[in-house]
Amino acid sequence: MGKANLETNQEAILMIGAYTRGVLFVHSAPRALCPHIEWAAAEVLGSRVHLDWTEQPAARGMMRAETSWVGPAGTGASLASALRGWANLRYEVTEEASVGTDGGRWSHTPDLGIFHAQTDVHGNVVVPEDRIRAALVYAADPDRMRRELDLALGQAWDDELEPFRYAGAGAPVRWLHRVG
């Protein structure tokens, strides 16, 4: 399929309204896990997935890859769930907001597990009102209030993943489509 056809198909899929797009960032994975990640992503997306794996400079012996996807709303959650719990795997999945659906970001590290945040149309993390109220309970203890807000924003995941994100800056991104 030529590039023009691919772009036309992306636009057609997104015009349906129930579809969205996002990116799967595999920040670090053992080499032996790479084909399993592709198989898991293919199962979710409903089509063959081949990622362009490169060495991860931030973690010796680890690989990194990223790819964009187009699919029904909820595909980001399905991708994150398919990869959850695998040893020595660091990844993020983003899903853009679409008509009637909030966006999301899922971050996973071996030490912290998985974190999910709702995102707005610009990709900003949206903290629900009840989480803010829960943090304000600790207004008399600014350090505790800060810890609560950091937890709501996923700061620990950002801190752990940032060296891996930086090491992957400038990597190419390819678009994949979920079939069905």
VEXDREN-2710 file (C-alpha; in Angstrom, 1 decimal):
% VEXDREN-2710
k/r/px/py/pz
1/MET/0.0/0.0/0.0
2/GLY/1.5/3.4/-1.0
3/LYS/2.0/6.3/1.4
4/ALA/-0.9/8.2/-0.2
5/ASN/-3.3/5.3/0.3
6/LEU/-2.2/4.8/3.9
7/GLU/-2.8/8.5/4.7
8/THR/-6.2/8.4/3.1
9/ASN/-7.1/5.3/5.1
10/GLN/-6.0/7.0/8.3
11/GLU/-8.2/10.0/7.6
12/ALA/-11.2/7.7/6.7
13/ILE/-10.8/5.7/9.9
14/LEU/-10.6/8.8/12.1
15/MET/-13.7/10.4/10.4
16/ILE/-15.8/7.5/11.7
17/GLY/-15.6/9.1/15.1
18/ALA/-15.3/6.0/17.3
19/TYR/-11.7/5.6/16.2
20/THR/-8.6/7.2/17.6
21/ARG/-4.9/6.9/17.4
22/GLY/-1.9/6.7/19.7
23/VAL/1.6/5.6/20.1
24/LEU/3.2/2.5/21.7
25/PHE/6.6/3.3/23.1
26/VAL/8.6/0.3/24.2
27/HIS/11.3/2.0/26.2
28/SER/13.3/-1.1/27.1
29/ALA/12.8/-4.8/26.6
30/PRO/15.1/-7.8/26.7
31/ARG/15.9/-8.9/23.1
32/ALA/14.2/-12.3/23.7
33/LEU/10.9/-10.5/24.6
34/CYS/10.8/-8.4/21.3
35/PRO/8.9/-10.9/19.2
36/HIS/6.4/-11.6/22.0
37/ILE/5.7/-7.8/22.2
38/GLU/5.0/-7.7/18.5
39/TRP/2.7/-10.7/18.8
40/ALA/0.8/-9.2/21.7
41/ALA/0.4/-5.9/19.8
42/ALA/-0.7/-7.7/16.6
43/GLU/-3.3/-9.6/18.6
44/VAL/-4.8/-6.3/19.9
45/LEU/-4.5/-4.4/16.6
46/GLY/-5.7/-7.3/14.4
47/SER/-2.9/-7.1/12.0
48/ARG/0.8/-8.1/11.7
49/VAL/3.1/-5.8/13.6
50/HIS/6.8/-5.5/12.9
51/LEU/8.7/-3.0/15.1
52/ASP/12.0/-1.5/14.2
53/TRP/14.1/-2.5/17.2
54/THR/17.2/-0.5/18.2
55/GLU/19.6/-0.7/21.1
56/GLN/18.4/1.2/24.2
57/PRO/21.4/3.4/25.2
58/ALA/20.0/3.9/28.7
59/ALA/20.0/0.2/29.5
60/ARG/22.8/-2.1/28.2
61/GLY/21.5/-5.2/26.5
62/MET/17.9/-3.8/26.1
63/MET/16.0/-2.9/23.0
64/ARG/13.6/-0.1/22.2
65/ALA/11.0/0.6/19.6
66/GLU/7.9/2.7/19.0
67/THR/5.0/2.7/16.6
68/SER/1.9/4.7/16.1
69/TRP/-1.5/3.0/15.7
70/VAL/-5.1/3.8/14.7
71/GLY/-8.0/1.8/16.1
72/PRO/-11.2/2.0/18.0
73/ALA/-11.4/4.0/21.3
74/GLY/-10.1/1.7/24.0
75/THR/-7.2/0.3/21.9
76/GLY/-4.7/2.0/24.2
77/ALA/-6.0/0.2/27.3
78/SER/-6.0/-3.1/25.4
79/LEU/-2.4/-2.6/24.4
80/ALA/-1.3/-1.7/27.9
81/SER/-3.1/-4.7/29.3
82/ALA/-1.6/-7.1/26.8
83/LEU/2.0/-6.0/27.8
84/ARG/1.3/-5.7/31.6
85/GLY/3.3/-7.8/34.0
86/TRP/6.1/-8.9/31.7
87/ALA/9.5/-8.9/33.4
88/ASN/12.1/-6.2/32.6
89/LEU/9.7/-4.3/30.3
90/ARG/9.3/-0.5/30.3
91/TYR/6.6/1.0/28.0
92/GLU/4.1/3.7/27.5
93/VAL/0.9/3.7/25.5
94/THR/-0.9/6.9/24.5
95/GLU/-4.4/7.2/23.1
96/GLU/-5.6/10.5/21.8
97/ALA/-9.0/11.9/22.9
98/SER/-11.7/11.3/20.3
99/VAL/-15.4/12.3/19.9
100/GLY/-17.1/11.4/23.2
101/THR/-13.9/9.7/24.6
102/ASP/-11.1/11.0/26.8
103/GLY/-7.5/10.2/25.9
104/GLY/-5.2/8.2/28.1
105/ARG/-1.6/7.4/28.9
106/TRP/-0.5/4.2/30.4
107/SER/3.1/4.0/31.8
108/HIS/4.7/0.8/33.0
109/THR/8.0/0.0/34.8
110/PRO/9.2/-3.2/36.4
111/ASP/9.5/-1.5/39.8
112/LEU/6.4/0.6/39.8
113/GLY/3.9/-1.5/37.8
114/ILE/1.3/0.3/35.6
115/PHE/0.0/3.9/35.9
116/HIS/-3.0/5.2/34.0
117/ALA/-3.9/8.9/33.5
118/GLN/-6.8/10.5/31.7
119/THR/-5.6/13.0/29.1
120/ASP/-7.2/16.0/27.3
121/VAL/-7.2/16.8/23.6
122/HIS/-3.7/18.3/24.0
123/GLY/-2.2/15.3/25.8
124/ASN/-2.2/16.9/29.2
125/VAL/-2.9/14.7/32.2
126/VAL/-6.3/15.5/33.7
127/VAL/-6.5/14.9/37.5
128/PRO/-10.1/14.2/38.7
129/GLU/-11.7/16.5/41.2
130/ASP/-11.8/13.8/43.9
131/ARG/-8.0/13.3/43.7
132/ILE/-7.4/17.0/44.1
133/ARG/-9.8/17.2/47.1
134/ALA/-8.0/14.2/48.6
135/ALA/-4.6/15.9/48.3
136/LEU/-6.0/19.2/49.7
137/VAL/-6.8/17.3/52.9
138/TYR/-3.1/17.6/53.6
139/ALA/-2.9/21.4/52.9
140/ALA/-1.3/21.8/56.4
141/ASP/1.5/19.4/55.4
142/PRO/2.8/20.7/52.1
143/ASP/5.2/17.8/51.7
144/ARG/2.4/15.3/52.0
145/MET/0.1/17.3/49.7
146/ARG/2.9/17.3/47.1
147/ARG/3.4/13.6/47.4
148/GLU/-0.4/13.0/46.8
149/LEU/-0.4/15.3/43.8
150/ASP/2.8/13.6/42.4
151/LEU/1.0/10.3/42.8
152/ALA/-2.1/11.6/40.9
153/LEU/0.2/12.9/38.1
154/GLY/2.3/9.7/37.9
155/GLN/5.5/11.6/38.7
156/ALA/7.4/8.5/39.8
157/TRP/6.7/6.8/36.5
158/ASP/7.8/10.0/34.6
159/ASP/11.0/10.1/36.7
160/GLU/11.9/6.5/36.0
161/LEU/11.0/6.6/32.3
162/GLU/12.6/9.9/31.4
163/PRO/16.1/8.6/30.8
164/PHE/14.6/6.0/28.4
165/ARG/12.5/8.6/26.6
166/TYR/15.5/10.8/26.1
167/ALA/17.6/8.0/24.8
168/GLY/14.9/7.3/22.2
169/ALA/14.5/10.9/21.0
170/GLY/14.5/11.2/17.2
171/ALA/13.5/7.6/16.5
172/PRO/11.2/7.0/13.5
173/VAL/7.4/6.4/14.1
174/ARG/5.3/4.2/11.8
175/TRP/1.5/4.1/11.7
176/LEU/-0.4/0.9/12.2
177/HIS/-4.2/0.3/11.9
178/ARG/-6.4/-1.9/13.9
179/VAL/-8.6/-4.0/11.6
180/GLY/-12.3/-4.6/12.4
END
